[in-house]
Amino acid sequence: MPQLDTSTWFITVLSATITLFILMQLKISLHNFPQTPSIKSIKITESNNPWESKWTKIYSPLSLPLQ
């Protein structure tokens, strides 16, 4: 049974990596990115919630007086 020849694996992996790197660089370079990104204004809306207008306190059962 012949042995597996692994002497060409380094060149194969290296060339595949370089090829993938070049292809990804070409794909990225073909995209059109905006030159100056515009700033979007953020409008803050205030909502009137019923719990904001009154003061409430939550009592835990352990802090209540014993009955």
PQR file with spaces between the fields and no chain letter, atoms N, CA, C, O and H, PARSE charges and radii, in Angstrom:
ATOM       1  N    MET     1       0.853   -1.180    0.000 -0.4000 1.5000
ATOM       2  CA   MET     1       0.000    0.000    0.000 -0.0000 2.0000
ATOM       3  C    MET     1       0.901    1.247    0.000  0.5500 1.7000
ATOM       4  O    MET     1       1.755    1.394    0.875 -0.5500 1.4000
ATOM       5  N    PRO     2       0.714    2.127   -0.964 -0.5600 1.5000
ATOM       6  CA   PRO     2       1.578    3.312   -1.048  0.2800 2.0000
ATOM       7  C    PRO     2       1.230    4.340    0.033  0.5500 1.7000
ATOM       8  O    PRO     2       0.088    4.435    0.484 -0.5500 1.4000
ATOM       9  N    GLN     3       2.236    5.097    0.429 -0.4000 1.5000
ATOM      10  CA   GLN     3       2.008    6.140    1.431 -0.0000 2.0000
ATOM      11  C    GLN     3       1.454    7.393    0.763  0.5500 1.7000
ATOM      12  O    GLN     3       1.645    7.622   -0.431 -0.5500 1.4000
ATOM      13  H    GLN     3       3.164    5.020    0.063  0.4000 1.0000
ATOM      14  N    LEU     4       0.759    8.198    1.570 -0.4000 1.5000
ATOM      15  CA   LEU     4       0.190    9.435    1.060 -0.0000 2.0000
ATOM      16  C    LEU     4       1.292   10.479    0.956  0.5500 1.7000
ATOM      17  O    LEU     4       2.007   10.744    1.923 -0.5500 1.4000
ATOM      18  H    LEU     4       0.603    8.012    2.540  0.4000 1.0000
ATOM      19  N    ASP     5       1.418   11.063   -0.217 -0.4000 1.5000
ATOM      20  CA   ASP     5       2.456   12.071   -0.451 -0.0000 2.0000
ATOM      21  C    ASP     5       1.937   13.430    0.013  0.5500 1.7000
ATOM      22  O    ASP     5       1.024   13.983   -0.599 -0.5500 1.4000
ATOM      23  H    ASP     5       0.838   10.848   -1.003  0.4000 1.0000
ATOM      24  N    THR     6       2.507   13.970    1.082 -0.4000 1.5000
ATOM      25  CA   THR     6       2.048   15.243    1.643 -0.0000 2.0000
ATOM      26  C    THR     6       3.007   16.382    1.328  0.5500 1.7000
ATOM      27  O    THR     6       2.907   17.448    1.936 -0.5500 1.4000
ATOM      28  H    THR     6       3.249   13.520    1.579  0.4000 1.0000
ATOM      29  N    SER     7       3.926   16.186    0.402 -0.4000 1.5000
ATOM      30  CA   SER     7       4.913   17.229    0.131 -0.0000 2.0000
ATOM      31  C    SER     7       4.310   18.428   -0.590  0.5500 1.7000
ATOM      32  O    SER     7       4.872   19.521   -0.523 -0.5500 1.4000
ATOM      33  H    SER     7       4.007   15.320   -0.091  0.4000 1.0000
ATOM      34  N    THR     8       3.191   18.258   -1.273 -0.4000 1.5000
ATOM      35  CA   THR     8       2.597   19.386   -2.014 -0.0000 2.0000
ATOM      36  C    THR     8       1.502   20.092   -1.226  0.5500 1.7000
ATOM      37  O    THR     8       0.930   21.067   -1.714 -0.5500 1.4000
ATOM      38  H    THR     8       2.734   17.370   -1.327  0.4000 1.0000
ATOM      39  N    TRP     9       1.196   19.624   -0.021 -0.4000 1.5000
ATOM      40  CA   TRP     9       0.104   20.227    0.738 -0.0000 2.0000
ATOM      41  C    TRP     9       0.400   21.675    1.123  0.5500 1.7000
ATOM      42  O    TRP     9      -0.498   22.517    1.096 -0.5500 1.4000
ATOM      43  H    TRP     9       1.660   18.832    0.376  0.4000 1.0000
ATOM      44  N    PHE    10       1.628   21.968    1.474 -0.4000 1.5000
ATOM      45  CA   PHE    10       1.961   23.336    1.884 -0.0000 2.0000
ATOM      46  C    PHE    10       1.721   24.312    0.741  0.5500 1.7000
ATOM      47  O    PHE    10       1.124   25.367    0.952 -0.5500 1.4000
ATOM      48  H    PHE    10       2.357   21.284    1.496  0.4000 1.0000
ATOM      49  N    ILE    11       2.168   23.987   -0.448 -0.4000 1.5000
ATOM      50  CA   ILE    11       1.974   24.860   -1.607 -0.0000 2.0000
ATOM      51  C    ILE    11       0.488   24.989   -1.938  0.5500 1.7000
ATOM      52  O    ILE    11       0.020   26.070   -2.294 -0.5500 1.4000
ATOM      53  H    ILE    11       2.653   23.129   -0.619  0.4000 1.0000
ATOM      54  N    THR    12      -0.249   23.892   -1.822 -0.4000 1.5000
ATOM      55  CA   THR    12      -1.683   23.921   -2.126 -0.0000 2.0000
ATOM      56  C    THR    12      -2.435   24.823   -1.148  0.5500 1.7000
ATOM      57  O    THR    12      -3.243   25.655   -1.560 -0.5500 1.4000
ATOM      58  H    THR    12       0.131   23.013   -1.533  0.4000 1.0000
ATOM      59  N    VAL    13      -2.169   24.658    0.128 -0.4000 1.5000
ATOM      60  CA   VAL    13      -2.851   25.473    1.145 -0.0000 2.0000
ATOM      61  C    VAL    13      -2.431   26.933    1.015  0.5500 1.7000
ATOM      62  O    VAL    13      -3.272   27.827    1.115 -0.5500 1.4000
ATOM      63  H    VAL    13      -1.513   23.982    0.463  0.4000 1.0000
ATOM      64  N    LEU    14      -1.162   27.184    0.798 -0.4000 1.5000
ATOM      65  CA   LEU    14      -0.682   28.556    0.669 -0.0000 2.0000
ATOM      66  C    LEU    14      -1.279   29.243   -0.556  0.5500 1.7000
ATOM      67  O    LEU    14      -1.699   30.397   -0.470 -0.5500 1.4000
ATOM      68  H    LEU    14      -0.479   26.458    0.717  0.4000 1.0000
ATOM      69  N    SER    15      -1.321   28.561   -1.679 -0.4000 1.5000
ATOM      70  CA   SER    15      -1.882   29.179   -2.875 -0.0000 2.0000
ATOM      71  C    SER    15      -3.385   29.391   -2.740  0.5500 1.7000
ATOM      72  O    SER    15      -3.906   30.393   -3.230 -0.5500 1.4000
ATOM      73  H    SER    15      -0.980   27.624   -1.749  0.4000 1.0000
ATOM      74  N    ALA    16      -4.090   28.481   -2.091 -0.4000 1.5000
ATOM      75  CA   ALA    16      -5.521   28.660   -1.866 -0.0000 2.0000
ATOM      76  C    ALA    16      -5.785   29.846   -0.952  0.5500 1.7000
ATOM      77  O    ALA    16      -6.717   30.614   -1.187 -0.5500 1.4000
ATOM      78  H    ALA    16      -3.667   27.667   -1.693  0.4000 1.0000
ATOM      79  N    THR    17      -4.975   30.002    0.088 -0.4000 1.5000
ATOM      80  CA   THR    17      -5.134   31.136    1.014 -0.0000 2.0000
ATOM      81  C    THR    17      -4.877   32.458    0.308  0.5500 1.7000
ATOM      82  O    THR    17      -5.638   33.411    0.478 -0.5500 1.4000
ATOM      83  H    THR    17      -4.217   29.378    0.279  0.4000 1.0000
ATOM      84  N    ILE    18      -3.824   32.522   -0.473 -0.4000 1.5000
ATOM      85  CA   ILE    18      -3.508   33.757   -1.206 -0.0000 2.0000
ATOM      86  C    ILE    18      -4.601   34.074   -2.216  0.5500 1.7000
ATOM      87  O    ILE    18      -4.982   35.234   -2.371 -0.5500 1.4000
ATOM      88  H    ILE    18      -3.207   31.748   -0.611  0.4000 1.0000
ATOM      89  N    THR    19      -5.110   33.053   -2.907 -0.4000 1.5000
ATOM      90  CA   THR    19      -6.179   33.267   -3.880 -0.0000 2.0000
ATOM      91  C    THR    19      -7.439   33.786   -3.204  0.5500 1.7000
ATOM      92  O    THR    19      -8.065   34.720   -3.706 -0.5500 1.4000
ATOM      93  H    THR    19      -4.800   32.111   -2.781  0.4000 1.0000
ATOM      94  N    LEU    20      -7.823   33.196   -2.072 -0.4000 1.5000
ATOM      95  CA   LEU    20      -9.008   33.671   -1.349 -0.0000 2.0000
ATOM      96  C    LEU    20      -8.824   35.092   -0.841  0.5500 1.7000
ATOM      97  O    LEU    20      -9.763   35.888   -0.860 -0.5500 1.4000
ATOM      98  H    LEU    20      -7.315   32.437   -1.665  0.4000 1.0000
ATOM      99  N    PHE    21      -7.618   35.413   -0.386 -0.4000 1.5000
ATOM     100  CA   PHE    21      -7.349   36.768    0.076 -0.0000 2.0000
ATOM     101  C    PHE    21      -7.499   37.768   -1.065  0.5500 1.7000
ATOM     102  O    PHE    21      -8.098   38.828   -0.885 -0.5500 1.4000
ATOM     103  H    PHE    21      -6.855   34.766   -0.370  0.4000 1.0000
ATOM     104  N    ILE    22      -6.960   37.439   -2.234 -0.4000 1.5000
ATOM     105  CA   ILE    22      -7.046   38.350   -3.383 -0.0000 2.0000
ATOM     106  C    ILE    22      -8.496   38.496   -3.845  0.5500 1.7000
ATOM     107  O    ILE    22      -8.934   39.596   -4.181 -0.5500 1.4000
ATOM     108  H    ILE    22      -6.474   36.577   -2.380  0.4000 1.0000
ATOM     109  N    LEU    23      -9.240   37.385   -3.862 -0.4000 1.5000
ATOM     110  CA   LEU    23     -10.641   37.470   -4.272 -0.0000 2.0000
ATOM     111  C    LEU    23     -11.464   38.321   -3.305  0.5500 1.7000
ATOM     112  O    LEU    23     -12.310   39.104   -3.737 -0.5500 1.4000
ATOM     113  H    LEU    23      -8.884   36.491   -3.589  0.4000 1.0000
ATOM     114  N    MET    24     -11.224   38.174   -2.006 -0.4000 1.5000
ATOM     115  CA   MET    24     -11.964   38.988   -1.036 -0.0000 2.0000
ATOM     116  C    MET    24     -11.602   40.462   -1.159  0.5500 1.7000
ATOM     117  O    MET    24     -12.469   41.327   -1.026 -0.5500 1.4000
ATOM     118  H    MET    24     -10.537   37.538   -1.655  0.4000 1.0000
ATOM     119  N    GLN    25     -10.320   40.757   -1.414 -0.4000 1.5000
ATOM     120  CA   GLN    25      -9.917   42.144   -1.600 -0.0000 2.0000
ATOM     121  C    GLN    25     -10.580   42.743   -2.835  0.5500 1.7000
ATOM     122  O    GLN    25     -10.997   43.901   -2.813 -0.5500 1.4000
ATOM     123  H    GLN    25      -9.616   40.055   -1.522  0.4000 1.0000
ATOM     124  N    LEU    26     -10.680   41.973   -3.902 -0.4000 1.5000
ATOM     125  CA   LEU    26     -11.342   42.453   -5.110 -0.0000 2.0000
ATOM     126  C    LEU    26     -12.828   42.680   -4.878  0.5500 1.7000
ATOM     127  O    LEU    26     -13.385   43.666   -5.361 -0.5500 1.4000
ATOM     128  H    LEU    26     -10.341   41.032   -3.920  0.4000 1.0000
ATOM     129  N    LYS    27     -13.476   41.781   -4.143 -0.4000 1.5000
ATOM     130  CA   LYS    27     -14.899   41.956   -3.851 -0.0000 2.0000
ATOM     131  C    LYS    27     -15.140   43.214   -3.012  0.5500 1.7000
ATOM     132  O    LYS    27     -16.081   43.967   -3.263 -0.5500 1.4000
ATOM     133  H    LYS    27     -13.023   40.981   -3.751  0.4000 1.0000
ATOM     134  N    ILE    28     -14.285   43.430   -2.019 -0.4000 1.5000
ATOM     135  CA   ILE    28     -14.459   44.596   -1.151 -0.0000 2.0000
ATOM     136  C    ILE    28     -14.183   45.884   -1.924  0.5500 1.7000
ATOM     137  O    ILE    28     -14.853   46.893   -1.707 -0.5500 1.4000
ATOM     138  H    ILE    28     -13.521   42.819   -1.814  0.4000 1.0000
ATOM     139  N    SER    29     -13.207   45.854   -2.820 -0.4000 1.5000
ATOM     140  CA   SER    29     -12.848   47.076   -3.538 -0.0000 2.0000
ATOM     141  C    SER    29     -13.909   47.478   -4.563  0.5500 1.7000
ATOM     142  O    SER    29     -13.931   48.631   -4.992 -0.5500 1.4000
ATOM     143  H    SER    29     -12.662   45.033   -2.996  0.4000 1.0000
ATOM     144  N    LEU    30     -14.785   46.562   -4.964 -0.4000 1.5000
ATOM     145  CA   LEU    30     -15.818   46.896   -5.943 -0.0000 2.0000
ATOM     146  C    LEU    30     -17.048   47.547   -5.307  0.5500 1.7000
ATOM     147  O    LEU    30     -17.919   48.038   -6.025 -0.5500 1.4000
ATOM     148  H    LEU    30     -14.768   45.625   -4.616  0.4000 1.0000
ATOM     149  N    HIS    31     -17.135   47.559   -3.978 -0.4000 1.5000
ATOM     150  CA   HIS    31     -18.277   48.192   -3.303 -0.0000 2.0000
ATOM     151  C    HIS    31     -18.109   49.703   -3.309  0.5500 1.7000
ATOM     152  O    HIS    31     -17.000   50.230   -3.212 -0.5500 1.4000
ATOM     153  H    HIS    31     -16.428   47.160   -3.395  0.4000 1.0000
ATOM     154  N    ASN    32     -19.235   50.378   -3.425 -0.4000 1.5000
ATOM     155  CA   ASN    32     -19.232   51.840   -3.367 -0.0000 2.0000
ATOM     156  C    ASN    32     -19.661   52.275   -1.970  0.5500 1.7000
ATOM     157  O    ASN    32     -20.824   52.140   -1.589 -0.5500 1.4000
ATOM     158  H    ASN    32     -20.135   49.950   -3.504  0.4000 1.0000
ATOM     159  N    PHE    33     -18.715   52.791   -1.228 -0.4000 1.5000
ATOM     160  CA   PHE    33     -18.996   53.277    0.115 -0.0000 2.0000
ATOM     161  C    PHE    33     -19.215   54.786    0.067  0.5500 1.7000
ATOM     162  O    PHE    33     -18.591   55.466   -0.747 -0.5500 1.4000
ATOM     163  H    PHE    33     -17.770   52.900   -1.538  0.4000 1.0000
ATOM     164  N    PRO    34     -20.089   55.327    0.920 -0.5600 1.5000
ATOM     165  CA   PRO    34     -20.293   56.782    0.923  0.2800 2.0000
ATOM     166  C    PRO    34     -19.027   57.510    1.392  0.5500 1.7000
ATOM     167  O    PRO    34     -18.356   57.080    2.330 -0.5500 1.4000
ATOM     168  N    GLN    35     -18.724   58.604    0.727 -0.4000 1.5000
ATOM     169  CA   GLN    35     -17.504   59.338    1.055 -0.0000 2.0000
ATOM     170  C    GLN    35     -17.651   60.076    2.387  0.5500 1.7000
ATOM     171  O    GLN    35     -16.777   59.982    3.249 -0.5500 1.4000
ATOM     172  H    GLN    35     -19.270   58.954   -0.035  0.4000 1.0000
ATOM     173  N    THR    36     -18.739   60.801    2.554 -0.4000 1.5000
ATOM     174  CA   THR    36     -18.968   61.517    3.811 -0.0000 2.0000
ATOM     175  C    THR    36     -20.306   61.053    4.379  0.5500 1.7000
ATOM     176  O    THR    36     -21.353   61.398    3.831 -0.5500 1.4000
ATOM     177  H    THR    36     -19.449   60.878    1.854  0.4000 1.0000
ATOM     178  N    PRO    37     -20.297   60.298    5.438 -0.5600 1.5000
ATOM     179  CA   PRO    37     -21.561   59.851    6.019  0.2800 2.0000
ATOM     180  C    PRO    37     -22.328   61.032    6.609  0.5500 1.7000
ATOM     181  O    PRO    37     -21.748   61.899    7.264 -0.5500 1.4000
ATOM     182  N    SER    38     -23.610   61.054    6.373 -0.4000 1.5000
ATOM     183  CA   SER    38     -24.428   62.154    6.869 -0.0000 2.0000
ATOM     184  C    SER    38     -24.889   61.854    8.297  0.5500 1.7000
ATOM     185  O    SER    38     -25.086   60.698    8.671 -0.5500 1.4000
ATOM     186  H    SER    38     -24.081   60.351    5.841  0.4000 1.0000
ATOM     187  N    ILE    39     -25.055   62.905    9.072 -0.4000 1.5000
ATOM     188  CA   ILE    39     -25.493   62.773   10.458 -0.0000 2.0000
ATOM     189  C    ILE    39     -27.011   62.856   10.477  0.5500 1.7000
ATOM     190  O    ILE    39     -27.594   63.814    9.971 -0.5500 1.4000
ATOM     191  H    ILE    39     -24.895   63.844    8.768  0.4000 1.0000
ATOM     192  N    LYS    40     -27.639   61.862   11.056 -0.4000 1.5000
ATOM     193  CA   LYS    40     -29.089   61.858   11.155 -0.0000 2.0000
ATOM     194  C    LYS    40     -29.500   62.509   12.473  0.5500 1.7000
ATOM     195  O    LYS    40     -28.918   62.242   13.524 -0.5500 1.4000
ATOM     196  H    LYS    40     -27.165   61.084   11.468  0.4000 1.0000
ATOM     197  N    SER    41     -30.505   63.359   12.393 -0.4000 1.5000
ATOM     198  CA   SER    41     -30.977   64.006   13.613 -0.0000 2.0000
ATOM     199  C    SER    41     -31.887   63.042   14.372  0.5500 1.7000
ATOM     200  O    SER    41     -32.715   62.344   13.786 -0.5500 1.4000
ATOM     201  H    SER    41     -30.978   63.576   11.539  0.4000 1.0000
ATOM     202  N    ILE    42     -31.711   63.026   15.662 -0.4000 1.5000
ATOM     203  CA   ILE    42     -32.499   62.144   16.518 -0.0000 2.0000
ATOM     204  C    ILE    42     -33.543   62.999   17.222  0.5500 1.7000
ATOM     205  O    ILE    42     -33.209   63.927   17.960 -0.5500 1.4000
ATOM     206  H    ILE    42     -31.038   63.593   16.138  0.4000 1.0000
ATOM     207  N    LYS    43     -34.793   62.679   16.988 -0.4000 1.5000
ATOM     208  CA   LYS    43     -35.880   63.418   17.620 -0.0000 2.0000
ATOM     209  C    LYS    43     -36.296   62.674   18.883  0.5500 1.7000
ATOM     210  O    LYS    43     -36.688   61.509   18.827 -0.5500 1.4000
ATOM     211  H    LYS    43     -35.064   61.926   16.388  0.4000 1.0000
ATOM     212  N    ILE    44     -36.208   63.346   20.001 -0.4000 1.5000
ATOM     213  CA   ILE    44     -36.563   62.744   21.283 -0.0000 2.0000
ATOM     214  C    ILE    44     -38.036   63.022   21.553  0.5500 1.7000
ATOM     215  O    ILE    44     -38.458   64.177   21.610 -0.5500 1.4000
ATOM     216  H    ILE    44     -35.889   64.293   20.046  0.4000 1.0000
ATOM     217  N    THR    45     -38.792   61.984   21.713 -0.4000 1.5000
ATOM     218  CA   THR    45     -40.216   62.149   22.012 -0.0000 2.0000
ATOM     219  C    THR    45     -40.445   61.801   23.471  0.5500 1.7000
ATOM     220  O    THR    45     -39.957   60.788   23.973 -0.5500 1.4000
ATOM     221  H    THR    45     -38.448   61.046   21.666  0.4000 1.0000
ATOM     222  N    GLU    46     -41.188   62.651   24.133 -0.4000 1.5000
ATOM     223  CA   GLU    46     -41.503   62.396   25.533 -0.0000 2.0000
ATOM     224  C    GLU    46     -42.873   61.748   25.630  0.5500 1.7000
ATOM     225  O    GLU    46     -43.841   62.204   25.021 -0.5500 1.4000
ATOM     226  H    GLU    46     -41.584   63.474   23.725  0.4000 1.0000
ATOM     227  N    SER    47     -42.934   60.697   26.394 -0.4000 1.5000
ATOM     228  CA   SER    47     -44.218   60.022   26.579 -0.0000 2.0000
ATOM     229  C    SER    47     -44.705   60.291   27.994  0.5500 1.7000
ATOM     230  O    SER    47     -43.926   60.305   28.948 -0.5500 1.4000
ATOM     231  H    SER    47     -42.148   60.327   26.889  0.4000 1.0000
ATOM     232  N    ASN    48     -45.990   60.501   28.106 -0.4000 1.5000
ATOM     233  CA   ASN    48     -46.592   60.738   29.417 -0.0000 2.0000
ATOM     234  C    ASN    48     -47.120   59.418   29.961  0.5500 1.7000
ATOM     235  O    ASN    48     -48.180   58.937   29.560 -0.5500 1.4000
ATOM     236  H    ASN    48     -46.623   60.490   27.332  0.4000 1.0000
ATOM     237  N    ASN    49     -46.374   58.858   30.863 -0.4000 1.5000
ATOM     238  CA   ASN    49     -46.780   57.612   31.487 -0.0000 2.0000
ATOM     239  C    ASN    49     -47.461   57.916   32.809  0.5500 1.7000
ATOM     240  O    ASN    49     -47.054   58.837   33.517 -0.5500 1.4000
ATOM     241  H    ASN    49     -45.513   59.248   31.189  0.4000 1.0000
ATOM     242  N    PRO    50     -48.481   57.163   33.148 -0.5600 1.5000
ATOM     243  CA   PRO    50     -49.203   57.467   34.391  0.2800 2.0000
ATOM     244  C    PRO    50     -48.348   57.293   35.641  0.5500 1.7000
ATOM     245  O    PRO    50     -48.602   57.950   36.651 -0.5500 1.4000
ATOM     246  N    TRP    51     -47.359   56.440   35.598 -0.4000 1.5000
ATOM     247  CA   TRP    51     -46.552   56.218   36.800 -0.0000 2.0000
ATOM     248  C    TRP    51     -45.468   57.276   36.973  0.5500 1.7000
ATOM     249  O    TRP    51     -44.821   57.321   38.019 -0.5500 1.4000
ATOM     250  H    TRP    51     -47.152   55.907   34.778  0.4000 1.0000
ATOM     251  N    GLU    52     -45.257   58.121   35.981 -0.4000 1.5000
ATOM     252  CA   GLU    52     -44.246   59.159   36.127 -0.0000 2.0000
ATOM     253  C    GLU    52     -44.760   60.367   36.913  0.5500 1.7000
ATOM     254  O    GLU    52     -43.972   61.107   37.500 -0.5500 1.4000
ATOM     255  H    GLU    52     -45.782   58.085   35.131  0.4000 1.0000
ATOM     256  N    SER    53     -46.063   60.561   36.923 -0.4000 1.5000
ATOM     257  CA   SER    53     -46.601   61.764   37.558 -0.0000 2.0000
ATOM     258  C    SER    53     -46.842   61.602   39.056  0.5500 1.7000
ATOM     259  O    SER    53     -47.014   62.606   39.747 -0.5500 1.4000
ATOM     260  H    SER    53     -46.703   59.960   36.445  0.4000 1.0000
ATOM     261  N    LYS    54     -46.860   60.411   39.571 -0.4000 1.5000
ATOM     262  CA   LYS    54     -47.114   60.244   40.995 -0.0000 2.0000
ATOM     263  C    LYS    54     -45.978   59.469   41.653  0.5500 1.7000
ATOM     264  O    LYS    54     -45.294   58.660   41.025 -0.5500 1.4000
ATOM     265  H    LYS    54     -46.720   59.595   39.010  0.4000 1.0000
ATOM     266  N    TRP    55     -45.810   59.745   42.926 -0.4000 1.5000
ATOM     267  CA   TRP    55     -44.739   59.102   43.671 -0.0000 2.0000
ATOM     268  C    TRP    55     -45.278   57.818   44.271  0.5500 1.7000
ATOM     269  O    TRP    55     -46.305   57.815   44.949 -0.5500 1.4000
ATOM     270  H    TRP    55     -46.365   60.402   43.435  0.4000 1.0000
ATOM     271  N    THR    56     -44.579   56.740   44.018 -0.4000 1.5000
ATOM     272  CA   THR    56     -45.008   55.463   44.592 -0.0000 2.0000
ATOM     273  C    THR    56     -43.830   54.837   45.320  0.5500 1.7000
ATOM     274  O    THR    56     -42.667   55.059   44.980 -0.5500 1.4000
ATOM     275  H    THR    56     -43.744   56.742   43.467  0.4000 1.0000
ATOM     276  N    LYS    57     -44.161   54.068   46.306 -0.4000 1.5000
ATOM     277  CA   LYS    57     -43.143   53.355   47.040 -0.0000 2.0000
ATOM     278  C    LYS    57     -43.590   51.905   47.164  0.5500 1.7000
ATOM     279  O    LYS    57     -44.738   51.617   47.503 -0.5500 1.4000
ATOM     280  H    LYS    57     -45.105   53.888   46.582  0.4000 1.0000
ATOM     281  N    ILE    58     -42.679   51.018   46.887 -0.4000 1.5000
ATOM     282  CA   ILE    58     -42.990   49.598   46.975 -0.0000 2.0000
ATOM     283  C    ILE    58     -42.443   49.089   48.298  0.5500 1.7000
ATOM     284  O    ILE    58     -41.250   49.200   48.582 -0.5500 1.4000
ATOM     285  H    ILE    58     -41.746   51.252   46.611  0.4000 1.0000
ATOM     286  N    TYR    59     -43.330   48.534   49.089 -0.4000 1.5000
ATOM     287  CA   TYR    59     -42.928   47.996   50.381 -0.0000 2.0000
ATOM     288  C    TYR    59     -42.696   46.499   50.239  0.5500 1.7000
ATOM     289  O    TYR    59     -43.523   45.771   49.690 -0.5500 1.4000
ATOM     290  H    TYR    59     -44.298   48.444   48.857  0.4000 1.0000
ATOM     291  N    SER    60     -41.581   46.073   50.735 -0.4000 1.5000
ATOM     292  CA   SER    60     -41.346   44.627   50.738 -0.0000 2.0000
ATOM     293  C    SER    60     -42.052   44.042   51.954  0.5500 1.7000
ATOM     294  O    SER    60     -42.205   44.731   52.963 -0.5500 1.4000
ATOM     295  H    SER    60     -40.910   46.665   51.182  0.4000 1.0000
ATOM     296  N    PRO    61     -42.475   42.814   51.881 -0.5600 1.5000
ATOM     297  CA   PRO    61     -43.217   42.231   53.017  0.2800 2.0000
ATOM     298  C    PRO    61     -42.424   42.172   54.302  0.5500 1.7000
ATOM     299  O    PRO    61     -43.010   42.190   55.384 -0.5500 1.4000
ATOM     300  N    LEU    62     -41.116   42.102   54.215 -0.4000 1.5000
ATOM     301  CA   LEU    62     -40.324   42.023   55.442 -0.0000 2.0000
ATOM     302  C    LEU    62     -40.214   43.362   56.156  0.5500 1.7000
ATOM     303  O    LEU    62     -39.929   43.394   57.353 -0.5500 1.4000
ATOM     304  H    LEU    62     -40.640   42.087   53.336  0.4000 1.0000
ATOM     305  N    SER    63     -40.431   44.460   55.454 -0.4000 1.5000
ATOM     306  CA   SER    63     -40.302   45.759   56.108 -0.0000 2.0000
ATOM     307  C    SER    63     -41.631   46.253   56.711  0.5500 1.7000
ATOM     308  O    SER    63     -41.654   47.274   57.397 -0.5500 1.4000
ATOM     309  H    SER    63     -40.663   44.433   54.482  0.4000 1.0000
ATOM     310  N    LEU    64     -42.709   45.550   56.462 -0.4000 1.5000
ATOM     311  CA   LEU    64     -43.983   45.947   57.014 -0.0000 2.0000
ATOM     312  C    LEU    64     -44.049   45.602   58.508  0.5500 1.7000
ATOM     313  O    LEU    64     -43.439   44.626   58.945 -0.5500 1.4000
ATOM     314  H    LEU    64     -42.691   44.720   55.905  0.4000 1.0000
ATOM     315  N    PRO    65     -44.781   46.393   59.284 -0.5600 1.5000
ATOM     316  CA   PRO    65     -44.886   46.069   60.710  0.2800 2.0000
ATOM     317  C    PRO    65     -45.664   44.763   60.926  0.5500 1.7000
ATOM     318  O    PRO    65     -46.538   44.399   60.140 -0.5500 1.4000
ATOM     319  N    LEU    66     -45.321   44.086   62.001 -0.4000 1.5000
ATOM     320  CA   LEU    66     -46.022   42.838   62.310 -0.0000 2.0000
ATOM     321  C    LEU    66     -47.415   43.143   62.801  0.5500 1.7000
ATOM     322  O    LEU    66     -47.646   44.152   63.468 -0.5500 1.4000
ATOM     323  H    LEU    66     -44.611   44.381   62.640  0.4000 1.0000
ATOM     324  N    GLN    67     -48.340   42.269   62.469 -0.4000 1.5000
ATOM     325  CA   GLN    67     -49.744   42.500   62.860 -0.0000 2.0000
ATOM     326  C    GLN    67     -50.186   41.498   63.904  0.5500 1.7000
ATOM     327  O    GLN    67     -51.333   41.538   64.351 -0.5500 1.4000
ATOM     328  H    GLN    67     -48.153   41.450   61.927  0.4000 1.0000
